[in-house]
């Protein structure tokens, strides 16, 4: 996409030095237009480079892994149940860790809410009955509500924590059984699955880079279209103003 040049309608039509000064908005929108054009060109180049890099690494991974399969042989296929169980166990571990953190946060929120209730209740007991402090009563009501919500959250978090812990333990048990059963084939196939994991991480990062560049390109194109619409709107406003000025009072319905 080429830069927006001064030969375009939004420059020729809008500039009339003999009649009036150029609308100051025009220059600003032209600058935005040119900047977004530069951004689009840069993003398109980087996006194509990113896609090419992804394809290159994918081809390289395919070739290297196929070579290892031929070299290692049947052990790759035979050990797949273990490596899948290992992946499931790792995922279960992450879920269990998140559940533990959620339970700890819920416990802390509940503790803080109960402390607020205790403070508010003590203050209300100390208040002279003739000088009832409505602010502390409001605080007590709010803290009581927070305690109820925090208790519900803690109960749910505790349940999730137990479920994820059980899932993790089951996954680990399954993995250890397979590890014992397939120890020889696991050791033999280890270079293949380690290389596969390495390429997986690399391709995930390259894919994220491509997605980020695509998002930036979409944003730049949106800014370009916005600037173009703004220039067209300014052009229409100026032409309407000139038409109204050229028509004069009689053109606006005056019969004098």
C-alpha positions in Angstrom: 0.0 0.0 0.0 1.5 3.3 -1.1 1.5 6.5 1.0 -1.4 8.9 0.6 0.0 11.6 -1.8 -1.0 15.2 -2.4 -2.4 14.4 -5.8 -5.5 12.7 -4.1 -8.9 14.2 -3.9 -8.7 14.9 -0.2 -5.9 17.4 -1.0 -6.9 18.9 -4.3 -10.5 19.3 -3.5 -9.9 20.7 0.0 -7.2 23.2 -0.8 -8.4 26.5 -2.2 -5.9 29.2 -1.1 -7.8 31.9 -3.0 -11.0 31.3 -1.2 -10.1 30.1 2.3 -7.4 28.7 4.5 -7.0 24.9 4.5 -8.9 23.3 7.3 -6.4 22.5 10.0 -7.9 19.0 10.5 -6.7 18.0 7.0 -3.0 17.9 7.9 -3.6 15.9 11.0 -5.6 13.3 9.2 -3.1 13.1 6.3 -0.4 12.5 8.8 -2.5 9.7 10.4 -3.1 8.3 7.0 0.5 8.2 6.1 1.5 6.8 9.5 -1.0 4.0 9.3 0.1 3.3 5.7 3.7 2.9 7.0 2.5 0.7 9.8 0.5 -1.5 7.4 3.5 -1.9 5.1 5.8 -2.8 8.0 3.3 -5.2 9.6 2.6 -7.0 6.2 6.4 -7.5 5.7 6.9 -8.7 9.3 3.8 -10.9 9.1 5.1 -12.6 5.9 8.5 -13.1 7.5 6.9 -14.6 10.6 4.7 -17.0 8.6 7.7 -18.0 6.6 9.7 -18.7 9.7 6.9 -20.8 11.2 6.6 -22.8 8.0 10.4 -23.3 7.9 10.6 -24.6 11.5 7.5 -26.8 10.9 9.2 -28.4 7.9 12.5 -28.8 9.8 10.6 -30.4 12.8 8.8 -32.8 10.5 12.0 -33.9 8.8 14.1 -34.2 12.0 11.3 -36.2 13.9 10.8 -38.5 10.9 14.6 -39.2 10.9 14.4 -40.1 14.6 11.5 -42.3 14.1 13.4 -44.3 11.5 16.4 -44.4 13.8 14.7 -45.4 17.0 12.0 -47.6 15.5 9.1 -49.3 17.2 9.9 -47.8 20.6 8.4 -44.5 19.7 5.0 -46.0 19.0 5.1 -48.4 22.0 6.0 -45.7 24.5 3.3 -43.2 23.4 0.9 -44.2 26.2 3.5 -43.1 28.8 4.3 -39.8 27.2 0.6 -39.0 26.9 0.1 -40.0 30.5 3.0 -37.7 31.4 1.4 -34.8 29.5 -1.9 -35.4 31.3 -0.2 -35.5 34.7 1.6 -32.3 34.0 -1.7 -30.6 33.0 -3.3 -32.0 36.1 -0.5 -30.6 38.3 -0.9 -27.1 36.9 -4.7 -27.3 37.5 -4.1 -28.5 41.0 -1.7 -25.6 41.7 -4.2 -23.1 40.4 -6.9 -24.6 42.6 -4.6 -24.4 45.6 -3.9 -20.8 45.0 -7.6 -20.1 44.6 -8.4 -21.9 47.9 -5.7 -19.9 49.7 -7.1 -16.6 48.3 -10.6 -17.5 49.4 -9.4 -18.4 52.8 -7.6 -15.1 53.2 -10.6 -13.1 52.0 -12.8 -14.9 54.5 -10.4 -14.2 57.3 -10.2 -10.5 56.5 -14.0 -10.3 56.4 -14.4 -12.0 59.8 -11.8 -9.6 61.3 -13.9 -6.6 60.0 -17.0 -8.0 61.5 -15.3 -8.5 64.9 -14.0 -4.9 64.8 -17.4 -3.5 63.8 -19.2 -5.5 66.5 -16.8 -4.3 69.2 -17.2 -0.7 68.1 -21.0 -1.0 68.3 -20.8 -2.5 71.8 -18.6 0.4 72.9 -21.0 3.1 71.4 -23.3 4.9 73.7 -26.8 3.7 72.8 -27.9 7.3 72.6 -25.3 8.0 70.0 -25.7 5.1 67.6 -23.1 5.1 64.9 -24.9 4.3 61.6 -21.6 4.2 59.7 -20.3 1.3 61.8 -23.6 -0.5 61.5 -23.3 -0.1 57.7 -19.8 -1.5 57.9 -21.0 -4.5 59.9 -23.8 -5.2 57.4 -21.3 -5.0 54.5 -18.8 -7.2 56.2 -21.5 -9.8 57.0 -22.4 -9.9 53.4 -18.7 -10.3 52.4 -18.4 -13.2 54.9 -21.3 -15.0 53.4 -19.9 -14.6 49.9 -16.4 -15.5 51.0 -17.7 -18.7 52.7 -19.4 -19.7 49.5 -16.3 -19.0 47.5 -14.1 -21.0 49.9 -16.5 -23.9 49.9 -16.4 -24.0 46.1 -12.6 -23.5 46.0 -12.2 -26.3 48.5 -14.2 -28.7 46.3 -12.3 -27.7 43.2 -9.0 -28.2 45.1 -10.0 -31.7 46.2 -11.2 -32.7 42.7 -8.0 -31.4 41.0 -5.8 -33.0 43.7 -7.6 -36.4 43.1 -7.2 -36.0 39.3 -3.5 -35.2 39.7 -2.9 -38.2 42.0 -4.7 -40.5 39.5 -2.7 -39.1 36.6 0.6 -39.6 38.5 -0.4 -43.1 39.4 -1.1 -43.9 35.8 2.1 -42.4 34.6 4.2 -44.3 37.2 2.6 -47.6 36.2 3.4 -47.0 32.6 6.9 -45.8 33.5 7.5 -49.1 35.3 5.9 -51.2 32.5 7.6 -49.4 29.6 10.9 -48.4 31.1 13.1 -49.8 28.3 11.1 -48.3 25.4 10.7 -45.0 27.2 14.5 -44.6 27.6 14.9 -45.5 23.9 12.3 -43.1 22.7 13.2 -40.3 25.0 15.3 -38.3 22.4 12.3 -38.3 20.0 9.8 -36.9 22.5 12.3 -34.4 24.0 12.9 -33.0 20.5 9.2 -33.0 19.8 8.5 -31.0 22.9 11.3 -28.5 22.0 9.8 -27.9 18.5 6.4 -27.7 20.0 7.4 -24.8 22.3 9.3 -23.1 19.4 6.3 -23.3 17.1 3.9 -22.1 19.8 6.1 -19.0 20.2 6.3 -18.4 16.5 2.5 -18.8 16.2 2.0 -16.3 19.0 4.2 -13.9 17.1 2.2 -14.3 13.9 -1.0 -13.8 15.8 0.3 -10.6 17.4 1.5 -9.2 14.0 -1.9 -10.1 12.5 -3.6 -8.1 15.3 -1.3 -5.2 14.7 -2.0 -5.2 11.0 -5.8 -5.3 11.6 -5.4 -2.3 13.9 -3.3 -0.4 11.4 -5.8 -1.0 8.6 -8.6 0.2 10.9 -6.7 3.4 11.7 -6.2 3.9 7.9 -9.9 3.5 7.2 -10.8 5.9 10.0 -8.4 8.6 8.8 -9.8 8.2 5.2 -13.4 8.5 6.4 -12.4 11.6 8.4 -10.9 13.2 5.3 -13.9 12.4 3.3 -16.2 13.9 6.0 -14.0 17.1 6.1 -14.2 17.3 2.3 -18.0 17.0 2.4 -18.2 19.7 5.1 -16.1 22.1 3.1 -17.9 21.5 -0.2 -21.2 22.1 1.6 -19.9 25.3 3.2 -18.8 26.5 -0.2 -22.1 25.7 -1.9 -24.0 27.5 0.8 -21.7 30.5 0.5 -22.0 30.6 -3.3 -25.8 30.4 -3.2 -26.0 33.5 -1.1 -29.2 34.8 0.7 -31.5 34.3 -2.4 -30.4 30.7 -2.7 -31.5 30.1 0.8 -35.1 31.2 0.0 -35.0 35.0 0.4 -37.5 36.7 -2.0 -36.1 40.3 -1.6 
